[in-house]
Amino acid sequence: MEAVGYQAHDPTGQEHPKMVLDKLVEVVRATGRLGVVGVYNP
């Protein structure tokens, strides 16, 4: 799954590069894991 979040936008149209990663952290259980490979820094 490609989920870096570069150029992600909220409902108002504001750009939030870290929004996708923040949302992933919210939905993973406390005992779950996320793998982040090749994060793009604008």
PQR file of N, CA, C, O and H, with PARSE charges and radii, in Angstrom:
ATOM      1  N   MET A   1       0.847  -1.178   0.000 -0.4000 1.5000
ATOM      2  CA  MET A   1       0.000   0.000   0.000 -0.0000 2.0000
ATOM      3  C   MET A   1       0.887   1.233   0.000  0.5500 1.7000
ATOM      4  O   MET A   1       1.816   1.330   0.801 -0.5500 1.4000
ATOM      5  N   GLU A   2       0.615   2.149  -0.867 -0.4000 1.5000
ATOM      6  CA  GLU A   2       1.335   3.423  -0.908 -0.0000 2.0000
ATOM      7  C   GLU A   2       0.578   4.396  -0.006  0.5500 1.7000
ATOM      8  O   GLU A   2      -0.571   4.739  -0.286 -0.5500 1.4000
ATOM      9  H   GLU A   2      -0.141   2.070  -1.517  0.4000 1.0000
ATOM     10  N   ALA A   3       1.207   4.833   1.056 -0.4000 1.5000
ATOM     11  CA  ALA A   3       0.509   5.711   2.005 -0.0000 2.0000
ATOM     12  C   ALA A   3       1.449   6.741   2.614  0.5500 1.7000
ATOM     13  O   ALA A   3       1.399   7.000   3.816 -0.5500 1.4000
ATOM     14  H   ALA A   3       2.140   4.555   1.284  0.4000 1.0000
ATOM     15  N   VAL A   4       2.293   7.318   1.796 -0.4000 1.5000
ATOM     16  CA  VAL A   4       3.220   8.313   2.321 -0.0000 2.0000
ATOM     17  C   VAL A   4       2.473   9.583   2.711  0.5500 1.7000
ATOM     18  O   VAL A   4       2.785  10.198   3.730 -0.5500 1.4000
ATOM     19  H   VAL A   4       2.333   7.108   0.820  0.4000 1.0000
ATOM     20  N   GLY A   5       1.501   9.973   1.915 -0.4000 1.5000
ATOM     21  CA  GLY A   5       0.699  11.136   2.258 -0.0000 2.0000
ATOM     22  C   GLY A   5       1.155  12.434   1.636  0.5500 1.7000
ATOM     23  O   GLY A   5       0.566  13.482   1.901 -0.5500 1.4000
ATOM     24  H   GLY A   5       1.248   9.473   1.087  0.4000 1.0000
ATOM     25  N   TYR A   6       2.190  12.393   0.814 -0.4000 1.5000
ATOM     26  CA  TYR A   6       2.657  13.610   0.169 -0.0000 2.0000
ATOM     27  C   TYR A   6       1.529  14.208  -0.651  0.5500 1.7000
ATOM     28  O   TYR A   6       0.895  13.508  -1.440 -0.5500 1.4000
ATOM     29  H   TYR A   6       2.669  11.542   0.599  0.4000 1.0000
ATOM     30  N   GLN A   7       1.281  15.462  -0.477 -0.4000 1.5000
ATOM     31  CA  GLN A   7       0.229  16.233  -1.135 -0.0000 2.0000
ATOM     32  C   GLN A   7      -1.169  15.816  -0.688  0.5500 1.7000
ATOM     33  O   GLN A   7      -2.131  16.010  -1.430 -0.5500 1.4000
ATOM     34  H   GLN A   7       1.796  16.031   0.164  0.4000 1.0000
ATOM     35  N   ALA A   8      -1.300  15.246   0.513 -0.4000 1.5000
ATOM     36  CA  ALA A   8      -2.617  14.935   1.057 -0.0000 2.0000
ATOM     37  C   ALA A   8      -3.301  16.235   1.452  0.5500 1.7000
ATOM     38  O   ALA A   8      -2.653  17.168   1.925 -0.5500 1.4000
ATOM     39  H   ALA A   8      -0.518  15.089   1.116  0.4000 1.0000
ATOM     40  N   HIS A   9      -4.607  16.288   1.257 -0.4000 1.5000
ATOM     41  CA  HIS A   9      -5.377  17.488   1.565 -0.0000 2.0000
ATOM     42  C   HIS A   9      -6.534  17.152   2.486  0.5500 1.7000
ATOM     43  O   HIS A   9      -7.132  16.081   2.381 -0.5500 1.4000
ATOM     44  H   HIS A   9      -5.134  15.530   0.873  0.4000 1.0000
ATOM     45  N   ASP A  10      -6.851  18.077   3.398 -0.4000 1.5000
ATOM     46  CA  ASP A  10      -8.005  17.907   4.262 -0.0000 2.0000
ATOM     47  C   ASP A  10      -9.256  18.382   3.504  0.5500 1.7000
ATOM     48  O   ASP A  10      -9.145  18.892   2.389 -0.5500 1.4000
ATOM     49  H   ASP A  10      -6.366  18.947   3.484  0.4000 1.0000
ATOM     50  N   PRO A  11     -10.438  18.218   4.101 -0.5600 1.5000
ATOM     51  CA  PRO A  11     -11.670  18.615   3.407  0.2800 2.0000
ATOM     52  C   PRO A  11     -11.737  20.098   3.013  0.5500 1.7000
ATOM     53  O   PRO A  11     -12.490  20.459   2.109 -0.5500 1.4000
ATOM     54  N   THR A  12     -10.965  20.953   3.677 -0.4000 1.5000
ATOM     55  CA  THR A  12     -10.988  22.376   3.327 -0.0000 2.0000
ATOM     56  C   THR A  12     -10.006  22.708   2.207  0.5500 1.7000
ATOM     57  O   THR A  12      -9.975  23.841   1.726 -0.5500 1.4000
ATOM     58  H   THR A  12     -10.353  20.660   4.411  0.4000 1.0000
ATOM     59  N   GLY A  13      -9.200  21.723   1.786 -0.4000 1.5000
ATOM     60  CA  GLY A  13      -8.251  21.946   0.704 -0.0000 2.0000
ATOM     61  C   GLY A  13      -6.847  22.306   1.152  0.5500 1.7000
ATOM     62  O   GLY A  13      -5.971  22.530   0.316 -0.5500 1.4000
ATOM     63  H   GLY A  13      -9.225  20.803   2.176  0.4000 1.0000
ATOM     64  N   GLN A  14      -6.617  22.367   2.456 -0.4000 1.5000
ATOM     65  CA  GLN A  14      -5.278  22.665   2.978 -0.0000 2.0000
ATOM     66  C   GLN A  14      -4.389  21.426   2.847  0.5500 1.7000
ATOM     67  O   GLN A  14      -4.829  20.311   3.126 -0.5500 1.4000
ATOM     68  H   GLN A  14      -7.328  22.185   3.135  0.4000 1.0000
ATOM     69  N   GLU A  15      -3.145  21.622   2.425 -0.4000 1.5000
ATOM     70  CA  GLU A  15      -2.220  20.500   2.281 -0.0000 2.0000
ATOM     71  C   GLU A  15      -1.652  20.091   3.634  0.5500 1.7000
ATOM     72  O   GLU A  15      -1.241  20.938   4.427 -0.5500 1.4000
ATOM     73  H   GLU A  15      -2.787  22.528   2.198  0.4000 1.0000
ATOM     74  N   HIS A  16      -1.634  18.794   3.887 -0.4000 1.5000
ATOM     75  CA  HIS A  16      -1.094  18.233   5.129 -0.0000 2.0000
ATOM     76  C   HIS A  16      -0.260  17.003   4.784  0.5500 1.7000
ATOM     77  O   HIS A  16      -0.797  15.896   4.749 -0.5500 1.4000
ATOM     78  H   HIS A  16      -1.968  18.106   3.243  0.4000 1.0000
ATOM     79  N   PRO A  17       1.049  17.169   4.528 -0.5600 1.5000
ATOM     80  CA  PRO A  17       1.884  16.042   4.120  0.2800 2.0000
ATOM     81  C   PRO A  17       1.897  14.871   5.099  0.5500 1.7000
ATOM     82  O   PRO A  17       2.077  13.727   4.683 -0.5500 1.4000
ATOM     83  N   LYS A  18       1.708  15.138   6.390 -0.4000 1.5000
ATOM     84  CA  LYS A  18       1.759  14.041   7.366 -0.0000 2.0000
ATOM     85  C   LYS A  18       0.380  13.494   7.739  0.5500 1.7000
ATOM     86  O   LYS A  18       0.276  12.662   8.641 -0.5500 1.4000
ATOM     87  H   LYS A  18       1.561  16.067   6.728  0.4000 1.0000
ATOM     88  N   MET A  19      -0.668  13.941   7.069 -0.4000 1.5000
ATOM     89  CA  MET A  19      -2.031  13.536   7.422 -0.0000 2.0000
ATOM     90  C   MET A  19      -2.235  12.024   7.283  0.5500 1.7000
ATOM     91  O   MET A  19      -2.828  11.412   8.171 -0.5500 1.4000
ATOM     92  H   MET A  19      -0.583  14.617   6.337  0.4000 1.0000
ATOM     93  N   VAL A  20      -1.768  11.413   6.209 -0.4000 1.5000
ATOM     94  CA  VAL A  20      -1.991   9.983   6.003 -0.0000 2.0000
ATOM     95  C   VAL A  20      -1.311   9.174   7.097  0.5500 1.7000
ATOM     96  O   VAL A  20      -1.912   8.252   7.648 -0.5500 1.4000
ATOM     97  H   VAL A  20      -1.285  11.910   5.488  0.4000 1.0000
ATOM     98  N   LEU A  21      -0.074   9.504   7.417 -0.4000 1.5000
ATOM     99  CA  LEU A  21       0.632   8.777   8.469 -0.0000 2.0000
ATOM    100  C   LEU A  21      -0.046   8.966   9.816  0.5500 1.7000
ATOM    101  O   LEU A  21      -0.155   8.013  10.588 -0.5500 1.4000
ATOM    102  H   LEU A  21       0.414  10.253   6.970  0.4000 1.0000
ATOM    103  N   ASP A  22      -0.506  10.184  10.116 -0.4000 1.5000
ATOM    104  CA  ASP A  22      -1.228  10.436  11.369 -0.0000 2.0000
ATOM    105  C   ASP A  22      -2.494   9.589  11.457  0.5500 1.7000
ATOM    106  O   ASP A  22      -2.790   9.028  12.512 -0.5500 1.4000
ATOM    107  H   ASP A  22      -0.418  10.958   9.490  0.4000 1.0000
ATOM    108  N   LYS A  23      -3.243   9.492  10.358 -0.4000 1.5000
ATOM    109  CA  LYS A  23      -4.481   8.696  10.349 -0.0000 2.0000
ATOM    110  C   LYS A  23      -4.174   7.208  10.511  0.5500 1.7000
ATOM    111  O   LYS A  23      -4.918   6.493  11.183 -0.5500 1.4000
ATOM    112  H   LYS A  23      -3.002   9.948   9.501  0.4000 1.0000
ATOM    113  N   LEU A  24      -3.075   6.735   9.897 -0.4000 1.5000
ATOM    114  CA  LEU A  24      -2.694   5.340  10.070 -0.0000 2.0000
ATOM    115  C   LEU A  24      -2.379   5.035  11.528  0.5500 1.7000
ATOM    116  O   LEU A  24      -2.766   3.986  12.043 -0.5500 1.4000
ATOM    117  H   LEU A  24      -2.472   7.316   9.351  0.4000 1.0000
ATOM    118  N   VAL A  25      -1.682   5.942  12.190 -0.4000 1.5000
ATOM    119  CA  VAL A  25      -1.360   5.753  13.608 -0.0000 2.0000
ATOM    120  C   VAL A  25      -2.644   5.680  14.431  0.5500 1.7000
ATOM    121  O   VAL A  25      -2.723   4.902  15.382 -0.5500 1.4000
ATOM    122  H   VAL A  25      -1.367   6.794  11.771  0.4000 1.0000
ATOM    123  N   GLU A  26      -3.646   6.475  14.079 -0.4000 1.5000
ATOM    124  CA  GLU A  26      -4.914   6.470  14.810 -0.0000 2.0000
ATOM    125  C   GLU A  26      -5.661   5.139  14.692  0.5500 1.7000
ATOM    126  O   GLU A  26      -6.319   4.724  15.646 -0.5500 1.4000
ATOM    127  H   GLU A  26      -3.582   7.107  13.307  0.4000 1.0000
ATOM    128  N   VAL A  27      -5.573   4.463  13.542 -0.4000 1.5000
ATOM    129  CA  VAL A  27      -6.383   3.265  13.331 -0.0000 2.0000
ATOM    130  C   VAL A  27      -5.690   1.957  13.694  0.5500 1.7000
ATOM    131  O   VAL A  27      -6.341   0.914  13.752 -0.5500 1.4000
ATOM    132  H   VAL A  27      -5.039   4.801  12.767  0.4000 1.0000
ATOM    133  N   VAL A  28      -4.376   1.993  13.942 -0.4000 1.5000
ATOM    134  CA  VAL A  28      -3.662   0.768  14.311 -0.0000 2.0000
ATOM    135  C   VAL A  28      -3.808   0.544  15.813  0.5500 1.7000
ATOM    136  O   VAL A  28      -3.664   1.471  16.609 -0.5500 1.4000
ATOM    137  H   VAL A  28      -3.847   2.841  13.895  0.4000 1.0000
ATOM    138  N   ARG A  29      -4.091  -0.678  16.177 -0.4000 1.5000
ATOM    139  CA  ARG A  29      -4.233  -1.006  17.600 -0.0000 2.0000
ATOM    140  C   ARG A  29      -2.940  -0.735  18.361  0.5500 1.7000
ATOM    141  O   ARG A  29      -1.861  -0.668  17.773 -0.5500 1.4000
ATOM    142  H   ARG A  29      -4.209  -1.432  15.530  0.4000 1.0000
ATOM    143  N   ALA A  30      -3.064  -0.583  19.660 -0.4000 1.5000
ATOM    144  CA  ALA A  30      -1.894  -0.294  20.497 -0.0000 2.0000
ATOM    145  C   ALA A  30      -0.836  -1.387  20.368  0.5500 1.7000
ATOM    146  O   ALA A  30       0.357  -1.109  20.491 -0.5500 1.4000
ATOM    147  H   ALA A  30      -3.941  -0.638  20.138  0.4000 1.0000
ATOM    148  N   THR A  31      -1.259  -2.622  20.122 -0.4000 1.5000
ATOM    149  CA  THR A  31      -0.304  -3.721  19.974 -0.0000 2.0000
ATOM    150  C   THR A  31       0.057  -3.972  18.508  0.5500 1.7000
ATOM    151  O   THR A  31       0.815  -4.892  18.202 -0.5500 1.4000
ATOM    152  H   THR A  31      -2.228  -2.848  20.022  0.4000 1.0000
ATOM    153  N   GLY A  32      -0.485  -3.156  17.604 -0.4000 1.5000
ATOM    154  CA  GLY A  32      -0.212  -3.313  16.177 -0.0000 2.0000
ATOM    155  C   GLY A  32       1.102  -2.676  15.775  0.5500 1.7000
ATOM    156  O   GLY A  32       1.822  -2.117  16.602 -0.5500 1.4000
ATOM    157  H   GLY A  32      -1.101  -2.408  17.852  0.4000 1.0000
ATOM    158  N   ARG A  33       1.403  -2.770  14.481 -0.4000 1.5000
ATOM    159  CA  ARG A  33       2.660  -2.223  13.964 -0.0000 2.0000
ATOM    160  C   ARG A  33       2.430  -1.524  12.638  0.5500 1.7000
ATOM    161  O   ARG A  33       1.544  -1.885  11.864 -0.5500 1.4000
ATOM    162  H   ARG A  33       0.818  -3.224  13.809  0.4000 1.0000
ATOM    163  N   LEU A  34       3.247  -0.523  12.401 -0.4000 1.5000
ATOM    164  CA  LEU A  34       3.291   0.160  11.112 -0.0000 2.0000
ATOM    165  C   LEU A  34       4.700   0.064  10.576  0.5500 1.7000
ATOM    166  O   LEU A  34       5.670   0.184  11.324 -0.5500 1.4000
ATOM    167  H   LEU A  34       3.967  -0.230  13.030  0.4000 1.0000
ATOM    168  N   GLY A  35       4.809  -0.152   9.288 -0.4000 1.5000
ATOM    169  CA  GLY A  35       6.120  -0.119   8.652 -0.0000 2.0000
ATOM    170  C   GLY A  35       6.174   1.098   7.746  0.5500 1.7000
ATOM    171  O   GLY A  35       5.308   1.271   6.888 -0.5500 1.4000
ATOM    172  H   GLY A  35       4.021  -0.250   8.680  0.4000 1.0000
ATOM    173  N   VAL A  36       7.172   1.937   7.926 -0.4000 1.5000
ATOM    174  CA  VAL A  36       7.305   3.141   7.132 -0.0000 2.0000
ATOM    175  C   VAL A  36       8.607   3.051   6.341  0.5500 1.7000
ATOM    176  O   VAL A  36       9.697   3.021   6.912 -0.5500 1.4000
ATOM    177  H   VAL A  36       7.874   1.797   8.623  0.4000 1.0000
ATOM    178  N   VAL A  37       8.473   3.009   5.026 -0.4000 1.5000
ATOM    179  CA  VAL A  37       9.632   2.865   4.144 -0.0000 2.0000
ATOM    180  C   VAL A  37       9.628   4.027   3.158  0.5500 1.7000
ATOM    181  O   VAL A  37       8.624   4.268   2.487 -0.5500 1.4000
ATOM    182  H   VAL A  37       7.588   3.033   4.562  0.4000 1.0000
ATOM    183  N   GLY A  38      10.720   4.732   3.066 -0.4000 1.5000
ATOM    184  CA  GLY A  38      10.852   5.776   2.058 -0.0000 2.0000
ATOM    185  C   GLY A  38       9.953   6.977   2.248  0.5500 1.7000
ATOM    186  O   GLY A  38       9.344   7.439   1.283 -0.5500 1.4000
ATOM    187  H   GLY A  38      11.536   4.536   3.611  0.4000 1.0000
ATOM    188  N   VAL A  39       9.851   7.491   3.445 -0.4000 1.5000
ATOM    189  CA  VAL A  39       9.024   8.662   3.706 -0.0000 2.0000
ATOM    190  C   VAL A  39       9.627   9.872   3.016  0.5500 1.7000
ATOM    191  O   VAL A  39      10.832  10.108   3.101 -0.5500 1.4000
ATOM    192  H   VAL A  39      10.346   7.115   4.228  0.4000 1.0000
ATOM    193  N   TYR A  40       8.790  10.633   2.335 -0.4000 1.5000
ATOM    194  CA  TYR A  40       9.227  11.808   1.595 -0.0000 2.0000
ATOM    195  C   TYR A  40       9.120  13.045   2.485  0.5500 1.7000
ATOM    196  O   TYR A  40       8.056  13.302   3.050 -0.5500 1.4000
ATOM    197  H   TYR A  40       7.811  10.441   2.266  0.4000 1.0000
ATOM    198  N   ASN A  41      10.194  13.809   2.619 -0.4000 1.5000
ATOM    199  CA  ASN A  41      10.169  15.072   3.346 -0.0000 2.0000
ATOM    200  C   ASN A  41      10.168  16.209   2.340  0.5500 1.7000
ATOM    201  O   ASN A  41      11.134  16.378   1.595 -0.5500 1.4000
ATOM    202  H   ASN A  41      11.058  13.600   2.161  0.4000 1.0000
ATOM    203  N   PRO A  42       9.085  17.001   2.307 -0.5600 1.5000
ATOM    204  CA  PRO A  42       9.026  18.091   1.325  0.2800 2.0000
ATOM    205  C   PRO A  42      10.074  19.175   1.610  0.5500 1.7000
ATOM    206  O   PRO A  42      10.157  20.161   0.878 -0.5500 1.4000
TER
END
